[in-house]
C-alpha cells in the first residue's frame, strides 16, 4: 500500500526517511572527511542529540550512535506503516 506525502502518515514517513538518509550521510562523511563544511553543519545538529548515547557506547571509527539512530528511525517508520495499513 502506498503512502502519499499529502497524507499525514505519508508526511511522517517521508520525514523519518529523510532524517535517516541525512544521518547515514553524516556517518559516512564523519568517517571519511573531518574538515568538511557539511560535517561541521551536521555536527551542530547531531552532536547534542547523540551525546547521551555516545557516553554509553564505545568509541569506534564509525559513529555507532548515529547508526543506532538511523535504525531506530526506520523501526519507527516500519511500525507506523504496519499500524496504519
N, C-alpha and C positions, 0 to 999 in steps of 0.2 A: 504494500500500500504506500503510495507516495504522499509526501507532505510538502505543501507549498509554503513559501516564505510568507505569503499573505495570511495564512492561518497562524494562530497563536502558537500552536505546537511546532509548526514548521519554523517559525521565527526563533523559538527557543533552541531547537535542534541546530539551526544554522549558526546561531551564536556559539553554542557549545563546540561545534565542529571548527569554527573559525578560531576560537581561542585555543583549541587543541592543536591546530595547524601552526599557529604562531608559537606555541610552546615548543613544538618539535623543531621549528626553525631556530628558536632560542637555544635549544640543546646542541644542535649541530654548529651554530655559529660560535657558541661558547667553547666547544671542544676544538674547533679549528683555528679561530682567529680571536685574539684577546684585545685587539686595538681597533675594533670596528665601531663605527658610529651606530650601526644597527644594534650591536651588542650593548653599547652604552645606553641606548634608549630603552631596550627591552629589560636591561638590568635594573633600571629605575622602577619599572613596573613590577617585575617578578621577585626581586630580592626581598622586599619587606613581607610579601605574602608567603614566600617559601622559607623564610628564616626559621620558624619553629620546627619545620620538618627537617631542615638541614642540620639542626643541632642534634637530632636523634640519629640520623643516618651517617655512615662513614663517608669520608671524602674520597672520591674516585675521579678519574679523568672526565668521565661523563657525569653530568648532573643528575643523580638518581632522583632527587626530589622533583625535578621538572618532569621526568619520565613518569613518576607516580602520579603527578598532577594530570598529565595527559591521559593516562589510563583511567583515572577516576572520572574525568570529564566524559570520556567515551562510555564508561559504565552508566553514568547518569543519563546520557543521551539514549543509550540502549534501553534503559529502564523506562524512560519516557515514551519511546517508540512502542514498546511492548504494552505499556499500561493503557495507551490511548489508541489501540488498534480498532 
